[in-house]
Amino acid sequence: MRTLLAALKLAFFAASTFGLFAVWWTGNLVVPNKVYWRQVFFGWWAKSFVIASRMKLEVVGTPPRAPFFLVTNHLSYADIPALRTAVPCVFVAKGEIEGWAVIGRMVRDMAGTIFIDRQNRRDIPRAGELIMERLGGGEGVVVFPEGTSTKGERVEPFHSSFFEFAVQERLPVSYAALTYKTPAGELEAHDAVCWWEDIGFFAHMWRLLKVRGYTTVITFGASPVAGTDRKTLAQELHDRVEEKFTPVL
């Protein structure tokens, strides 16, 4: 029964994804406000994932209002639809995703994702300019400064390079903490939801879809943080996220 339900969930999500992309692509040729158009369809896509995976979303605190620059810990690909459902935003992601066949184009174009080569420090200023462009267009931007998704035992150190442009632009940085829970009798959330093992994306997603449901909790910080030194700012934001963070069990 779980296999059948997972297959139905996957079929629904796949149909929603490709259907939304087709409508977005067609309308994007003619609509004047492309940022609004993109955000609407990205929001619908995020909602389709929430429905398909049976995610229950709990928001603690007050989400920032766009435009904002927000950092949070990173646990899973499920972070993205959860955060997008909570706040209108775009994401900064590792450059490898851009090369993922059709998915790469969807993530880049319909979701407005900013890709960055994290192994090349020279690429950071370019990404910073794109982030400022998104902020100038009235959008929120979300970054995962741990640099990778984790098992959720702790908040890993933040890479300070992500904050260089924020310091230069004197940009206040909002923050949030993510965690997941699964019901009693289900696979534990650190295995079912967190994507940290050496397992492919689709194999892990299939595992997640077999779960009856799960809860995502996003806890937003009270106020943004500014700084004049990127390493100090990275450490302060890490400590604040860690303070709000509940380990994934």
C-alpha positions in Angstrom: 0.0 0.0 0.0 2.8 2.4 0.9 4.4 1.8 -2.5 1.2 2.5 -4.3 0.6 5.7 -2.4 4.2 6.8 -3.0 3.7 6.2 -6.7 0.5 8.3 -6.7 2.3 11.1 -4.8 5.2 11.0 -7.2 2.8 11.1 -10.2 0.9 14.0 -8.8 4.1 16.0 -8.1 5.7 15.2 -11.5 2.5 16.2 -13.3 2.3 19.4 -11.3 5.9 20.3 -11.9 5.9 19.8 -15.6 2.5 21.3 -16.0 3.4 24.4 -14.1 6.6 24.8 -15.9 4.8 24.6 -19.3 2.3 27.2 -18.3 5.0 29.5 -16.8 7.2 29.2 -19.9 4.3 30.1 -22.2 3.1 33.0 -20.1 6.7 34.3 -19.5 6.9 35.1 -23.2 4.2 37.8 -22.9 3.7 38.9 -19.3 5.3 42.2 -18.4 6.0 41.6 -14.7 8.2 38.5 -14.9 9.3 38.6 -11.3 5.7 38.4 -10.1 4.9 35.7 -12.6 7.9 33.7 -11.5 7.1 34.0 -7.8 3.5 32.9 -8.4 4.5 29.7 -10.2 7.3 29.0 -7.8 4.9 29.3 -5.0 2.4 26.9 -6.6 5.2 24.5 -7.3 6.3 24.6 -3.6 2.7 24.0 -2.5 2.4 21.0 -4.8 5.4 19.5 -3.1 3.9 20.2 0.3 0.7 18.5 -0.7 2.4 15.5 -2.5 4.7 14.7 0.4 2.1 15.4 3.0 4.1 18.0 4.8 2.6 19.8 7.7 4.2 23.2 8.0 4.6 25.1 11.3 5.9 28.6 11.4 7.2 30.0 14.7 7.9 33.8 14.9 7.3 36.4 12.3 8.8 35.8 8.8 10.6 38.8 7.3 8.9 40.9 4.6 10.5 41.1 1.2 13.0 42.3 0.2 15.2 40.4 2.7 18.4 38.4 2.9 17.9 35.3 5.1 20.2 32.5 6.2 19.2 29.2 7.7 20.5 25.7 8.4 20.1 23.1 5.6 18.7 19.6 6.0 17.0 18.6 2.8 15.7 19.5 -0.6 12.4 19.8 1.3 13.7 23.0 2.9 13.1 24.8 -0.4 9.4 24.2 -0.8 8.9 24.7 2.9 10.6 28.0 3.0 9.0 29.2 -0.2 5.6 28.4 1.2 6.4 30.4 4.3 7.9 33.4 2.5 8.1 34.6 -1.1 11.8 34.2 -2.0 14.5 32.8 -4.3 17.5 30.7 -3.3 21.2 30.6 -3.7 22.3 27.0 -4.6 25.5 25.1 -5.6 26.3 25.4 -9.3 26.2 21.6 -9.9 22.4 21.7 -9.8 22.2 24.0 -12.9 23.6 21.0 -15.0 20.8 18.7 -13.9 19.1 18.3 -17.4 15.5 19.7 -17.3 15.5 20.2 -13.5 18.4 22.6 -13.7 16.5 24.8 -16.1 13.4 24.7 -14.0 15.3 25.7 -10.9 17.1 28.5 -12.7 14.3 30.0 -14.7 11.0 29.3 -12.9 12.4 29.4 -9.4 14.9 32.2 -10.1 17.7 30.4 -8.3 21.1 32.0 -8.2 23.8 29.5 -8.8 27.3 29.8 -7.3 30.5 27.9 -7.7 31.5 27.4 -4.1 34.9 26.1 -5.0 35.8 29.4 -6.8 36.0 32.4 -4.6 36.0 34.6 -7.7 32.4 33.6 -8.3 31.2 35.0 -5.0 31.2 38.7 -6.1 29.1 37.7 -9.2 26.6 35.9 -7.0 26.6 38.9 -4.7 25.6 41.2 -7.5 22.8 38.9 -8.5 21.6 38.8 -4.9 21.5 42.6 -4.8 19.6 42.6 -8.1 17.0 40.3 -6.7 16.7 42.4 -3.5 16.4 45.5 -5.6 13.5 43.8 -7.5 11.7 43.4 -4.2 12.4 39.7 -3.6 13.7 37.8 -0.6 16.8 35.7 -1.0 17.7 32.7 1.1 21.2 31.2 1.6 22.3 28.0 3.3 25.7 29.0 4.6 26.6 25.5 5.9 27.3 24.7 2.3 25.6 21.3 2.3 22.6 19.5 3.8 23.1 17.7 7.1 21.7 14.9 9.3 20.3 17.6 11.7 22.3 16.7 14.8 23.7 20.2 15.0 24.2 23.4 13.0 27.5 23.1 11.1 29.8 26.2 10.9 28.8 28.9 8.4 31.1 29.7 5.5 31.9 33.4 6.0 32.4 34.0 2.3 28.6 34.2 1.9 28.6 37.3 4.0 31.3 39.4 2.3 28.8 41.3 0.1 26.4 41.7 3.0 29.2 43.5 5.0 30.2 45.6 2.0 26.6 46.6 1.3 25.8 47.0 5.1 22.9 44.7 4.5 21.1 43.4 7.6 20.7 39.6 7.5 17.6 37.8 8.8 17.8 34.2 10.1 15.7 31.1 10.8 16.2 27.5 12.0 14.7 24.5 10.3 13.8 21.1 11.8 11.7 18.1 10.9 9.5 15.6 12.8 7.9 12.3 11.7 4.9 10.6 13.5 5.4 7.7 15.9 5.9 4.4 14.0 7.4 6.1 10.9 11.0 6.2 9.8 12.9 8.8 11.9 13.1 12.2 10.4 16.9 12.3 10.1 16.6 9.4 7.7 13.2 10.1 6.0 13.6 13.8 5.4 17.2 14.9 5.9 19.4 14.2 2.8 22.8 13.5 4.1 23.6 9.9 3.2 25.4 8.8 0.0 22.1 8.2 -1.8 20.7 9.7 -5.0 18.1 12.4 -5.1 15.3 10.3 -6.6 16.1 7.3 -4.3 15.8 9.5 -1.3 12.7 11.3 -2.5 11.1 7.9 -3.0 11.9 7.0 0.6 10.3 10.3 1.8 7.1 9.8 -0.3 6.6 6.4 1.5 6.3 8.2 4.8 2.6 8.9 5.8 3.5 12.5 6.6 5.9 14.7 8.5 6.2 18.1 10.1 8.5 21.0 9.1 9.1 23.6 11.8 10.6 26.9 10.7 11.5 29.3 13.5 12.3 32.8 12.4 14.6 35.1 14.4 13.1 38.3 15.8 15.3 40.8 14.0 18.0 40.9 11.4 21.7 41.2 12.2 24.3 43.5 10.6 28.0 43.5 10.9 31.3 45.0 9.6 33.4 41.8 9.5 32.2 38.8 7.6 33.7 36.2 10.0 32.2 37.9 13.0 28.8 38.2 11.2 28.9 34.5 10.2 29.7 33.4 13.7 26.9 35.6 15.2 24.3 34.3 12.8 25.4 30.7 13.3 25.0 31.1 17.1 21.6 32.7 16.7 20.4 29.9 14.3 21.8 27.3 16.7 19.9 28.9 19.5 16.6 28.4 17.7 17.5 25.0 16.3 16.0 21.7 17.6 18.0 18.6 16.6 16.3 16.2 14.2 15.5 12.9 15.8 
